[in-house]
Amino acid sequence: MYLQRWNLECFFQGGSQSKPFRDELESLAQRIRALEQKLERELSISLLTEIDQLDGAIKECDAFILCLESQNSKDETASQLRVRYCSLEAEFQKRAQAFDRALLNMSEQAFNAFLGQAEVKPYSYVLQERRRRASSLLEKNAEELATELAVDGYHSWNEMYSTLVASTRIPFKKEGKVEMLTAGQADNLFAHPDRAVRQEVFSEWEKAWTSKEREFSQVLNHLAGFRLALYHRRGWQDPLHESLLENRMQRETLDAMWGVVEANRAPFIGFLKQKGRMLGVERLSWYDLEASLPSEKPDNVPYEDAAELIIERFSQFHKGMGAFAKLACQEEWIDAEDRSDKRPGGFCVPFIHSKQSRIFMTYSGSMQNILTLAHELGHGYHSYVIRDLPPLLQNYKMNVAETASTFAEQLIFDALIEESTTREGKLKLLGDRLQRSATFFMNIYARFLFETEFYKARSKEFLLAGDLNALMTSAQKRAYGDALDVWHPHFWVSKLHFYFTGVPFYNYPYAFGYLLSLGLSARVKKERNFAEKYDAFLRDSGQMETEALVLKHWGADLRKPDFWQEAVDEAKGHLKEFVSLMG
């Protein structure tokens, strides 16, 4: 039996009231303070080791608090712990920056000698990266002040967003009674087979976000304002500068990817028009996008069956991947229960020191839920492959992370389509698969266009909610063309990703990961020992530039359009199969 609630007690007993967890935070505070004296001495292997271990321990605390906050949106004590953690993490970052400055201040000869030591060699790429980034920081006092102020002047805006969303309820009429749904529960209903249900939910959904648009617009403006002010001080002209650094990729790669997507959207816009006709409407509305094609048997897959399907398909591809999925499902690593006190969304977070992960989602039996479970297990397998590496070498970036997760989705789609025995069933599954392509080629593209224009405008003035609605609608129309007749102007409110402070421009890495996963899927049957190569690719993901990583393991130059076109052509192959079945 696969339980749908996770176990956090194995990390720290007592939940948000945990004394062991508070003791751990105090112990970390002492260790961070002790770094001050160590940093005054010559750089050593022991100092590097301490930085490495502290990095893993701090991330473990972050993961624990994230799980507490997500499993119960009313847990105010968890919010207190978050504030305590942010202060602690800021103190660590100040010491880490001092360590990076010390690397920068070393002569080239001394730095190379340090890298040449046997125990330091595994960290070579990470240390070179940190030294490089230190050269773009402000002077010591200014950078430390920015880090301190970020606790209450930057990250707290993200927490404010989460608080506002957690308190948001969407009314929904069911069997003559009105239920008050969380954002996560309401979002699941956009996959409902009855268009009247989707339309009703969307109407209330827009009303709910409209009622708080002023508060949300302030949060988004202040987040961007903090970023832009810091970028200005650092001399970063491009708002994407930090994001590209964080994803270890070049602007040339991003431009090549979007260029191919832009040139190939037309067939997928055509698919959306065909989907509309199959759903019995002249044109789709925003609330129709996640709906599956008509079927005699609507989606209502029990959680146990979804878990078994994923384990079986993962095992067919790679026994180790299947064994991991079974472990995660059996050992209470997943919280999939549908309950009213949960936050919306889904994620997988590694507990680095414990060599485990935790997966969060709300499962209600839809195809989208099955894919989300596979997606998050794909993330979990990525972390599992690298679990024995030092913490600093496990710091893979979002664009590569989303490759592992969407590759896992591809495996599930392949399995479902192969096993389907009816034309109707295959059409429905291919439709769901093509909808995923449309999401990455259009929805994610619209997010990118919105943020690009938003930062350009925000550098000049504070934007009102109406301005943000107009920007969002314009971005959606450019991305979707004439495929839709009802837009989602408050998408900038409802989408958590716009408010993350960890990684700015939290959108294009999804498209990157999806396209890279498509490219890998095209090679599964062509490459010998693909599973072993895949593990090696994941294992190197925390210690290489993205372009070098893909070139080493797959022989592709991401700065050129060829690989991206190969990936899009894989999606076009799915479209061709769909059209063929249509007759």
TORKEKE-512861 format. One record per residue (C-alpha): residue number from 1; x, y, z. Coordinates in steps of 0.001 Angstrom, whole numbers, plus 524288, in hexadecimal, padded with zeros to 5 digits. Last residue first. Layout:
N
(site NUM,(X,Y,Z))
...
# end
This chain:
583
(site 583,(7E0C1,827C5,7629C))
(site 582,(7E1B1,82D4D,7706D))
(site 581,(7EB66,82279,77347))
(site 580,(7F4C4,8280E,7693B))
(site 579,(7F322,835B8,76EDB))
(site 578,(7F707,830D3,77C5D))
(site 577,(802CE,82953,7771C))
(site 576,(80731,83591,76FEC))
(site 575,(805AF,83D74,77C6C))
(site 574,(80E1A,833D0,783EF))
(site 573,(81848,834E7,77928))
(site 572,(8175F,843AC,77A58))
(site 571,(81B70,841FB,7887A))
(site 570,(8279C,83A94,7840A))
(site 569,(829C0,8452C,779D3))
(site 568,(82A1E,84F14,784D9))
(site 567,(83584,847A6,78AEE))
(site 566,(83D09,84691,77E21))
(site 565,(83A9C,8550E,77BE9))
(site 564,(84065,857EE,7894C))
(site 563,(84C44,84FB0,785E4))
(site 562,(84E8E,856D2,77907))
(site 561,(84BEC,864BD,77DD9))
(site 560,(859E9,86789,7821D))
(site 559,(85E10,86BDA,78FA2))
(site 558,(859F1,85EA6,794F6))
(site 557,(8654B,857A7,78E4B))
(site 556,(86214,84922,78F22))
(site 555,(86B44,83D9B,79196))
(site 554,(8624C,83717,79B71))
(site 553,(86AA8,83549,7A7A2))
(site 552,(875B1,83F05,7A5D2))
(site 551,(86E3B,848DC,79D83))
(site 550,(862BB,848B0,7A6EA))
(site 549,(86B5F,84B7D,7B2B9))
(site 548,(873BA,85584,7AB92))
(site 547,(867AB,85D70,7A7C8))
(site 546,(86222,85C98,7B587))
(site 545,(86EBA,860A6,7BC48))
(site 544,(873BA,8559A,7C4BD))
(site 543,(873D4,8510B,7D2F0))
(site 542,(865FF,84EA0,7D777))
(site 541,(8616E,84751,7CB56))
(site 540,(86CC3,83DAC,7CAF5))
(site 539,(8651F,832DF,7D1CD))
(site 538,(8590D,83577,7C9A7))
(site 537,(860AB,83374,7BCF3))
(site 536,(86728,82751,7C285))
(site 535,(859BF,821EA,7C611))
(site 534,(854D0,8247D,7B83F))
(site 533,(860C6,81E04,7B257))
(site 532,(85DF6,811D7,7BA5F))
(site 531,(84FC0,811E5,7B5FC))
(site 530,(853A4,8141B,7A7B6))
(site 529,(85CB8,80853,7A72A))
(site 528,(85CB0,808F8,79851))
(site 527,(85636,81510,792CE))
(site 526,(84C49,81405,787C9))
(site 525,(84052,80F54,78F45))
(site 524,(8417B,819C6,799C4))
(site 523,(845FD,82452,7904C))
(site 522,(8390E,82AD6,78D09))
(site 521,(835D1,82AAE,79B7E))
(site 520,(84252,83251,79E18))
(site 519,(83E14,83D1A,794D3))
(site 518,(8309F,83D3C,79AFD))
(site 517,(83707,83E57,7A869))
(site 516,(83F21,849D3,7A384))
(site 515,(832B9,8503F,79E89))
(site 514,(82BC9,84E70,7AB7D))
(site 513,(8376A,852D5,7B38A))
(site 512,(83919,85F3C,7AB97))
(site 511,(82A85,8621D,7ABC9))
(site 510,(82A7A,86086,7BA93))
(site 509,(8371E,8685D,7BBDE))
(site 508,(82FD1,87363,7B4C5))
(site 507,(826E0,87620,7C04A))
(site 506,(82CDF,879B0,7CD60))
(site 505,(8322F,88680,7C83E))
(site 504,(838F9,888EA,7D543))
(site 503,(83D75,87D23,7DD4E))
(site 502,(83D17,87D03,7EC31))
(site 501,(833C7,88879,7EDB7))
(site 500,(827CA,8818B,7E88A))
(site 499,(81C77,88ABB,7E5C6))
(site 498,(81A27,88894,7D738))
(site 497,(81A52,879ED,7D981))
(site 496,(80E63,87A35,7E253))
(site 495,(80536,87BFF,7D6CE))
(site 494,(7F7DB,8811E,7DAEF))
(site 493,(7FB18,88F93,7DAD3))
(site 492,(80266,89069,7CDD7))
(site 491,(7F789,887E3,7C832))
(site 490,(7EE48,89305,7CB2F))
(site 489,(7EBC9,8964D,7BCDA))
(site 488,(7E79C,88849,7B9A7))
(site 487,(7E29E,888A5,7ABB0))
(site 486,(7D5D6,884DF,7A531))
(site 485,(7D537,8831F,7964D))
(site 484,(7E0D7,87A29,79445))
(site 483,(7E8A4,874EC,788A8))
(site 482,(7EA5B,88226,781F2))
(site 481,(7F8C2,88363,78526))
(site 480,(7FC11,87BB9,79164))
(site 479,(80915,8823E,794C9))
(site 478,(805DF,88FFD,79006))
(site 477,(7F84F,88F85,795F5))
(site 476,(7FDA3,88A85,7A2E4))
(site 475,(807DD,89545,7A386))
(site 474,(7FDA7,89FD0,7A0C2))
(site 473,(7F4A8,89A51,7AB37))
(site 472,(7FFBE,89A61,7B513))
(site 471,(8040C,8A831,7B202))
(site 470,(7F608,8AD27,7B2CC))
(site 469,(7F3B5,8A67B,7BFE2))
(site 468,(8007D,8AC14,7C4F3))
(site 467,(7FC8C,8B9CD,7C0F1))
(site 466,(7EF46,8B817,7C75F))
(site 465,(7F5EB,8B3BC,7D3F2))
(site 464,(7FDE7,8C036,7D433))
(site 463,(80C23,8C0A5,7D016))
(site 462,(81670,8C84F,7D798))
(site 461,(81EF4,8CFB5,7CDF6))
(site 460,(82AD0,8CFE2,7C508))
(site 459,(83225,8C34A,7C828))
(site 458,(824BF,8BD36,7CA28))
(site 457,(821AF,8BEB4,7BB9D))
(site 456,(82D68,8B6C3,7B6ED))
(site 455,(82B95,8AD44,7C21E))
(site 454,(81D5C,8AB1F,7BE4A))
(site 453,(82069,8A9BA,7AFD4))
(site 452,(829F4,89E90,7B227))
(site 451,(82142,898DA,7BCAF))
(site 450,(81586,89858,7B398))
(site 449,(81D35,892D1,7A817))
(site 448,(822BA,8881A,7B0B3))
(site 447,(8156D,884C8,7B63A))
(site 446,(80FB7,88487,7A877))
(site 445,(81A85,87B2E,7A42C))
(site 444,(81740,8724D,7AF9C))
(site 443,(80903,87225,7AB59))
(site 442,(80C41,8711B,79CDE))
(site 441,(816F9,8674E,79972))
(site 440,(8171A,860D6,7A6CC))
(site 439,(8085A,85FFF,7A834))
(site 438,(80647,85C97,799E7))
(site 437,(80FAE,85138,79B52))
(site 436,(80847,84CA9,7A75E))
(site 435,(7FBA1,84DCA,79F9F))
(site 434,(801EA,84512,7957D))
(site 433,(80379,83A8D,79FBE))
(site 432,(7F57B,83BEA,7A46C))
(site 431,(7F0B4,83B1B,7966A))
(site 430,(7F93A,82F3C,79415))
(site 429,(7F2DE,82908,79FEB))
(site 428,(7E516,82C49,79B5A))
(site 427,(7E7E3,827D3,78D85))
(site 426,(7EDB4,81B14,79286))
(site 425,(7E1A3,81847,79AB8))
(site 424,(7D846,81B6D,78FC1))
(site 423,(7DFBD,812A9,7865C))
(site 422,(7DF1C,80792,7902A))
(site 421,(7E947,7FE4D,795D5))
(site 420,(7F17A,807AC,79E09))
(site 419,(7FDDB,800EF,7A2AF))
(site 418,(80731,80811,799A6))
(site 417,(800BD,8152C,79C81))
(site 416,(80155,81341,7AB34))
(site 415,(80F69,80EAA,7AB3E))
(site 414,(81490,8196A,7A265))
(site 413,(80D50,823A6,7AA70))
(site 412,(8135C,81E48,7B6D3))
(site 411,(82139,81E7F,7B168))
(site 410,(81F57,82C59,7AC5F))
(site 409,(81B3E,830BF,7BA01))
(site 408,(8280F,82BA0,7BF99))
(site 407,(82F3D,833AF,7B553))
(site 406,(82770,83F48,7BA58))
(site 405,(82D0F,83D9B,7C802))
(site 404,(83B1C,83B13,7C400))
(site 403,(83B52,84699,7BA88))
(site 402,(8350D,84F75,7C49A))
(site 401,(840D3,84D8D,7CD5F))
(site 400,(849C2,85137,7C212))
(site 399,(84319,85E7F,7C0B3))
(site 398,(841E4,86007,7CF74))
(site 397,(8502C,85EAE,7D2DB))
(site 396,(85807,853CC,7D904))
(site 395,(85DEF,85693,7E652))
(site 394,(8617F,848A0,7E9D3))
(site 393,(87007,84B6F,7E8CF))
(site 392,(86F8C,854D0,7F45A))
(site 391,(868D9,84A38,7FC73))
(site 390,(873E0,84049,7FA79))
(site 389,(86F6D,83520,7F193))
(site 388,(8689C,8293E,7F755))
(site 387,(85AC4,82DC2,7F409))
(site 386,(85DE0,83027,7E5A2))
(site 385,(8550C,825A9,7DFDC))
(site 384,(84AB9,827F3,7EA64))
(site 383,(849A8,83669,7E75D))
(site 382,(846A2,8336F,7D917))
(site 381,(83D6B,82888,7DD4D))
(site 380,(835BD,8324A,7E577))
(site 379,(8345A,83BB2,7DA2A))
(site 378,(82EEA,830B4,7D1C9))
(site 377,(82616,82D10,7DD30))
(site 376,(820DF,83AF6,7DC6E))
(site 375,(81D9A,8399B,7CE0A))
(site 374,(817C0,82BFC,7CFA8))
(site 373,(80EA4,83129,7DA3B))
(site 372,(80B70,83D14,7D1F2))
(site 371,(808B7,83447,7C648))
(site 370,(7FF29,82C2D,7CE2A))
(site 369,(7F8BE,8389F,7D343))
(site 368,(7F737,83E02,7C57B))
(site 367,(7F092,83166,7C16E))
(site 366,(7E6BF,833F3,7CC44))
(site 365,(7E4EB,82BD0,7D8A6))
(site 364,(7E3E8,83642,7E33A))
(site 363,(7F1DC,8373D,7E82F))
(site 362,(7F68D,843AB,7EEE2))
(site 361,(80557,844D0,7EE37))
(site 360,(8118B,8446F,7F6BD))
(site 359,(81D44,83B76,7F528))
(site 358,(827A9,83997,7FF8F))
(site 357,(8358A,83551,7FCD3))
(site 356,(83F97,82CC6,803BA))
(site 355,(84E43,82C8F,8058F))
(site 354,(84CEE,830D6,813D5))
(site 353,(8576C,83B23,8122B))
(site 352,(851B6,84014,8055D))
(site 351,(84351,8405C,808B6))
(site 350,(83EF0,84284,7FAB5))
(site 349,(8327D,849EB,7F734))
(site 348,(82864,84597,7ED3D))
(site 347,(81D9D,84F18,7E9EB))
(site 346,(80F20,850E0,7E76E))
(site 345,(80585,85BEB,7E7B3))
(site 344,(7FB3D,86107,7F114))
(site 343,(7FD47,861B7,7FFD1))
(site 342,(7F6A2,85763,807F5))
(site 341,(7EC11,8598F,8123C))
(site 340,(7E0A2,854F2,809F9))
(site 339,(7E4AF,846FB,80765))
(site 338,(7E7E4,83EC9,7FB60))
(site 337,(7F2B9,8358C,7FFB7))
(site 336,(7FEF5,8351C,7F754))
(site 335,(80972,8367D,801C3))
(site 334,(814A0,82DE3,7FD09))
(site 333,(820DB,82875,803BB))
(site 332,(81919,81EC3,80BAD))
(site 331,(82254,81323,809DC))
(site 330,(819F6,80B96,80037))
(site 329,(81835,815C0,7F589))
(site 328,(82623,81AEC,7F651))
(site 327,(82BFF,80D3C,7F68D))
(site 326,(823B0,808E3,7EB08))
(site 325,(827FE,814CF,7E337))
(site 324,(83640,811F1,7E69A))
(site 323,(8352F,803CB,7E273))
(site 322,(82F5D,8081F,7D57C))
(site 321,(83A9B,81181,7D31E))
(site 320,(8447C,80702,7D67E))
(site 319,(83E25,7FD3F,7CD51))
(site 318,(83EFF,806D8,7C206))
(site 317,(83584,80836,7B6A6))
(site 316,(82CB0,7FCD2,7B9F4))
(site 315,(82E08,8002E,7C85D))
(site 314,(8293F,80E31,7C620))
(site 313,(81D77,80887,7BF35))
(site 312,(81A0F,7FF32,7CA41))
(site 311,(81C31,8090C,7D51B))
(site 310,(8140C,81349,7CE00))
(site 309,(808B4,80A11,7CB6D))
(site 308,(808F7,804DC,7D95B))
(site 307,(80884,812A6,7DF00))
(site 306,(7FD29,81674,7D635))
(site 305,(7F5D4,80A22,7D9F2))
(site 304,(7F7AC,80CC0,7E872))
(site 303,(7F337,81AE4,7E6CC))
(site 302,(7E66D,816AB,7E0B7))
(site 301,(7E461,81B2E,7D2A4))
(site 300,(7D82E,82333,7D059))
(site 299,(7D990,82833,7C297))
(site 298,(7CCF2,82751,7BAE6))
(site 297,(7C969,81AA2,7B3CF))
(site 296,(7C15E,81CF5,7A7A0))
(site 295,(7CB53,82738,7A3E5))
(site 294,(7CAFF,8352A,79F02))
(site 293,(7D851,83BC9,79DDB))
(site 292,(7DEF5,83F74,7AA82))
(site 291,(7DCEB,84C7C,7B134))
(site 290,(7E927,8541C,7B4E5))
(site 289,(7E73B,85EA0,7AA78))
(site 288,(7D897,86032,7AC0B))
(site 287,(7D93F,86AAB,7B6B1))
(site 286,(7E0C3,873AD,7ADA4))
(site 285,(7D5CF,87330,7A3BD))
(site 284,(7D60D,86A9A,797B8))
(site 283,(7D00C,86EC9,78AE0))
(site 282,(7C3DB,86AE4,78375))
(site 281,(7C021,8615C,78E0D))
(site 280,(7BC47,852FD,78DA4))
(site 279,(7C7C4,84D29,794FF))
(site 278,(7CCA4,84712,7885A))
(site 277,(7CB9C,85463,781BF))
(site 276,(7D380,85A8B,78C98))
(site 275,(7DDC8,84FDE,78B8C))
(site 274,(7DF0A,852E1,77D11))
(site 273,(7E195,8612D,7802E))
(site 272,(7EB7E,85D2A,78A72))
(site 271,(7F245,85452,7808D))
(site 270,(7F335,85F8A,776D1))
(site 269,(7F9ED,867B7,78132))
(site 268,(80307,85C0F,7824E))
(site 267,(805DD,85C21,773BF))
(site 266,(8087F,86AE6,77426))
(site 265,(811FF,86AC1,77FAD))
(site 264,(81DF6,86683,777DB))
(site 263,(82535,87322,774E1))
(site 262,(822D7,878C2,78272))
(site 261,(827A1,86C37,788DF))
(site 260,(833F1,86C12,78075))
(site 259,(8370C,87A33,783DB))
(site 258,(833ED,877B4,79224))
(site 257,(83E74,86D3B,792C8))
(site 256,(848B1,874BB,78B29))
(site 255,(84678,880D6,79389))
(site 254,(84821,878FB,7A012))
(site 253,(8549E,872B1,79B12))
(site 252,(85A83,87FB0,796E4))
(site 251,(85709,88551,7A42B))
(site 250,(86060,87B70,7AA0F))
(site 249,(85D7C,87161,7B476))
(site 248,(8614D,86E69,7C262))
(site 247,(85321,86EFA,7C6CE))
(site 246,(8561D,87848,7D1F9))
(site 245,(85EDF,8805D,7C930))
(site 244,(85421,88131,7BF00))
(site 243,(84A7F,88569,7C96E))
(site 242,(853BB,88FA3,7CEE6))
(site 241,(855E6,8960B,7C1A5))
(site 240,(847BE,89526,7BD33))
(site 239,(844B1,8A2F3,7C1F6))
(site 238,(84F5E,8A783,7B86D))
(site 237,(85710,8B37B,7BC9A))
(site 236,(85EA2,8AD61,7C7D6))
(site 235,(8677E,8B7DF,7CD82))
(site 234,(86735,8B261,7DB42))
(site 233,(8603F,8BE61,7E073))
(site 232,(85652,8BDB8,7D572))
(site 231,(853FA,8AF45,7D7E7))
(site 230,(85142,8B22F,7E636))
(site 229,(84750,8BCA9,7E2C0))
(site 228,(84133,8B3D8,7D87D))
(site 227,(83FA5,8A88F,7E200))
(site 226,(83997,8B0B8,7ECB8))
(site 225,(8302C,8B70E,7E322))
(site 224,(82C5E,8A9DA,7DD80))
(site 223,(82861,8A4B8,7EAC3))
(site 222,(821DE,8B1A2,7EE08))
(site 221,(819CF,8B196,7E193))
(site 220,(8157F,8A37A,7E36A))
(site 219,(81128,8A5A3,7F17F))
(site 218,(80A41,8B265,7EE3E))
(site 217,(8031B,8AC0A,7E2E8))
(site 216,(7FEE0,8A113,7EBF1))
(site 215,(7F8B0,8AA76,7F5A8))
(site 214,(7F18D,8B1D5,7EAE0))
(site 213,(7ED34,8A553,7E438))
(site 212,(7E6A2,89FF8,7F05A))
(site 211,(7D853,8A04D,7EC13))
(site 210,(7DC91,89DE2,7DE0E))
(site 209,(7E2E9,8911A,7E22F))
(site 208,(7D637,88C14,7E805))
(site 207,(7CDD7,8910C,7DCC6))
(site 206,(7D6B4,88A71,7D2CA))
(site 205,(7D575,87D6C,7D9CE))
(site 204,(7C6CB,87F26,7DB75))
(site 203,(7C52D,88040,7CCB5))
(site 202,(7CF33,8759C,7CA61))
(site 201,(7C816,86C3E,7D36F))
(site 200,(7BB2D,86E7B,7CC7E))
(site 199,(7C148,86CBA,7BF11))
(site 198,(7C836,8603D,7C301))
(site 197,(7BBB2,85AAF,7C8BA))
(site 196,(7B3DE,85E5B,7BC9F))
(site 195,(7BE65,8581D,7B439))
(site 194,(7BC19,84ADD,7BA93))
(site 193,(7C82B,8421D,7B900))
(site 192,(7CF14,8486C,7C4C0))
(site 191,(7DD66,84BDB,7C201))
(site 190,(7DB5E,859D5,7C687))
(site 189,(7D626,853AB,7D304))
(site 188,(7E3F7,85125,7D804))
(site 187,(7E616,85FD8,7D91E))
(site 186,(7DAAD,860D5,7E295))
(site 185,(7E0E5,85707,7EBDB))
(site 184,(7EE02,85DFA,7EB63))
(site 183,(7E7FE,86B68,7ED54))
(site 182,(7E0D4,86664,7F947))
(site 181,(7D27D,86363,7F796))
(site 180,(7C6DA,868F9,7FED6))
(site 179,(7BB86,85FB4,7FC40))
(site 178,(7AE00,864CA,7F8FD))
(site 177,(7A328,85ACD,7FA07))
(site 176,(798F7,856A0,7F009))
(site 175,(7A05B,84A7A,7EBDE))
(site 174,(7ACF1,8520D,7EA1B))
(site 173,(7ADB0,860B8,7E887))
(site 172,(7BB94,86608,7E927))
(site 171,(7C08C,871CC,7F0B7))
(site 170,(7CF40,87462,7EF27))
(site 169,(7D6C8,87726,7FBA1))
(site 168,(7E2E4,87F7F,7FD71))
(site 167,(7E963,87EEA,80AD0))
(site 166,(7F4D8,876B9,80608))
(site 165,(7F680,87FD3,7FA6A))
(site 164,(7F80C,88BC6,80319))
(site 163,(801AD,884CD,80BFB))
(site 162,(809A4,87FD2,80080))
(site 161,(80A6E,88D90,7FADA))
(site 160,(80EB5,8930B,807F0))
(site 159,(81959,888AC,808AC))
(site 158,(81E6D,88D08,7FB65))
(site 157,(81E33,89B09,80041))
(site 156,(825EB,89675,80C2A))
(site 155,(830CD,891D8,8033F))
(site 154,(83357,89FCB,7FEDF))
(site 153,(8330D,8AA4E,80950))
(site 152,(83295,8A25F,815E2))
(site 151,(83D4D,8986D,8130B))
(site 150,(8428A,8A01F,8076F))
(site 149,(84748,8AAD9,81086))
(site 148,(851BF,8A1D9,81608))
(site 147,(8569B,89D7C,8089D))
(site 146,(856BF,8AB75,8038F))
(site 145,(85E71,8AFB0,80F8C))
(site 144,(8684D,8A4D3,80D3C))
(site 143,(869F5,8A90B,7FF1E))
(site 142,(86C01,8B750,80303))
(site 141,(875C5,8B3EE,80DB1))
(site 140,(87DED,8AAFA,804E3))
(site 139,(87EC2,8B301,7F86E))
(site 138,(8748B,8AFAE,7EE62))
(site 137,(874F4,8A288,7E79E))
(site 136,(878FF,8A016,7D97F))
(site 135,(88687,89A94,7DC7B))
(site 134,(880AC,8912E,7E65F))
(site 133,(879B7,88A5D,7DB28))
(site 132,(88684,885F1,7D522))
(site 131,(88BFA,880F8,7E1FB))
(site 130,(87F76,8796D,7E493))
(site 129,(87FF2,8732D,7D717))
(site 128,(88E3E,86F84,7D89A))
(site 127,(88B19,86980,7E5D0))
(site 126,(87FB2,861B6,7E057))
(site 125,(88797,85CC7,7D4BE))
(site 124,(89308,85830,7DD20))
(site 123,(88B34,85215,7E831))
(site 122,(88F91,84427,7E500))
(site 121,(89DAE,84925,7E4C6))
(site 120,(89DA4,84E1F,7F2D6))
(site 119,(8A0FD,8414A,7F992))
(site 118,(8AC28,83E88,7F009))
(site 117,(8B211,84C1A,7F0DD))
(site 116,(8B33C,8525F,7E379))
(site 115,(8A833,85BE0,7E5DE))
(site 114,(8B03A,86279,7F085))
(site 113,(8BBFD,8632F,7E773))
(site 112,(8B368,86925,7DCEE))
(site 111,(8AECB,87383,7E694))
(site 110,(8BCAA,8767A,7EB1B))
(site 109,(8C17A,87848,7DD1C))
(site 108,(8B5EE,88092,7D911))
(site 107,(8B810,88917,7E4EE))
(site 106,(8ADE7,887CC,7EF8C))
(site 105,(8A4D4,8935D,7F178))
(site 104,(899A6,88CFC,7E9FF))
(site 103,(89A0C,880C3,7F281))
(site 102,(899CA,88964,7FE9E))
(site 101,(88E50,8909B,7F8B9))
(site 100,(8872B,883A2,7F73D))
(site 99,(88992,88048,8058F))
(site 98,(8848F,88DAF,80978))
(site 97,(878A3,88B2A,80106))
(site 96,(87682,87E4A,8082D))
(site 95,(87798,88568,81524))
(site 94,(86D1F,88F34,810F5))
(site 93,(864F8,8841A,80B65))
(site 92,(86569,87D10,81875))
(site 91,(8603D,888FE,81F82))
(site 90,(85561,88A4B,81567))
(site 89,(851E2,87BE5,81751))
(site 88,(85068,87E10,825E0))
(site 87,(847C1,889E5,823FF))
(site 86,(83F94,8826D,81A0F))
(site 85,(83E8B,876CC,82362))
(site 84,(8391C,87EE4,82E6B))
(site 83,(82EFE,884F5,8255D))
(site 82,(82B5F,87770,82037))
(site 81,(82A3B,87242,82E06))
(site 80,(8203B,87CBC,830F4))
(site 79,(81896,8789F,824DF))
(site 78,(818FB,86A89,829A5))
(site 77,(81355,86F5D,83675))
(site 76,(8081C,87573,82EEA))
(site 75,(803AA,86827,829D9))
(site 74,(7F74D,86BEA,82283))
(site 73,(7FCA9,867F6,8152A))
(site 72,(7FE9E,85A22,81A0C))
(site 71,(8061D,85083,81183))
(site 70,(80CF5,85B6C,80A2E))
(site 69,(81272,8630D,815AB))
(site 68,(81799,856DD,81C62))
(site 67,(81D95,851BA,80FC1))
(site 66,(8244A,85EAC,80D0B))
(site 65,(82956,85EDA,81B0E))
(site 64,(82FA3,85178,8196F))
(site 63,(8359C,854F5,80C41))
(site 62,(83BA8,86174,811A4))
(site 61,(84162,859D2,81CF2))
(site 60,(84769,8500A,81372))
(site 59,(84CA6,85B5E,80B62))
(site 58,(853A0,86069,81767))
(site 57,(859C1,85322,81A11))
(site 56,(85E77,85182,80C0F))
(site 55,(864DC,85EEC,80B58))
(site 54,(86A91,85CEF,818F0))
(site 53,(8713C,85081,8145D))
(site 52,(8777A,85727,80893))
(site 51,(87BAD,86347,8100F))
(site 50,(881C3,85A5A,81A63))
(site 49,(888C1,8525A,81001))
(site 48,(88E21,85E9F,80993))
(site 47,(89308,86355,816CE))
(site 46,(8997D,8561C,8196D))
(site 45,(89FEA,8564C,80C03))
(site 44,(8A62D,8634D,80F2F))
(site 43,(8A54F,871A9,80BFA))
(site 42,(8AEDA,8797F,81426))
(site 41,(8A97E,87F19,820BB))
(site 40,(89F63,889C7,822BF))
(site 39,(8950A,880D9,81D0B))
(site 38,(896BB,8777B,82868))
(site 37,(893AC,88257,831FF))
(site 36,(886D1,885D1,82B74))
(site 35,(8833E,87795,82909))
(site 34,(8807E,87613,8378E))
(site 33,(87456,87E82,8360D))
(site 32,(86F29,874E6,82BEA))
(site 31,(871C4,86962,834F4))
(site 30,(86A9C,87023,84002))
(site 29,(85EDF,8733F,83776))
(site 28,(85ED6,8652B,8329C))
(site 27,(85DF5,86025,84086))
(site 26,(852D6,86993,84356))
(site 25,(84B57,864F7,83755))
(site 24,(84DB4,856C5,83B22))
(site 23,(848BA,8594A,848E4))
(site 22,(83C80,85F36,8430B))
(site 21,(83AD1,852FB,83AEA))
(site 20,(83CE5,84A13,84695))
(site 19,(832A1,85203,84E0E))
(site 18,(82858,84F72,843AB))
(site 17,(81C36,857F9,844CE))
(site 16,(81B75,8597C,83600))
(site 15,(81AF6,84ABB,834BC))
(site 14,(81E16,84362,8413E))
(site 13,(82925,83A5B,83D56))
(site 12,(83397,83F42,8341D))
(site 11,(837EB,837D8,82801))
(site 10,(8312B,82AB7,829D1))
(site 9,(82528,83212,82E84))
(site 8,(822CC,837B8,820F5))
(site 7,(81AF3,82C18,81BF4))
(site 6,(812CD,82E7F,80FF4))
(site 5,(8046B,82CBC,80DB6))
(site 4,(7FE95,82548,80246))
(site 3,(801C9,81779,8069A))
(site 2,(80523,80D5F,7FC40))
(site 1,(80000,80000,80000))
# end
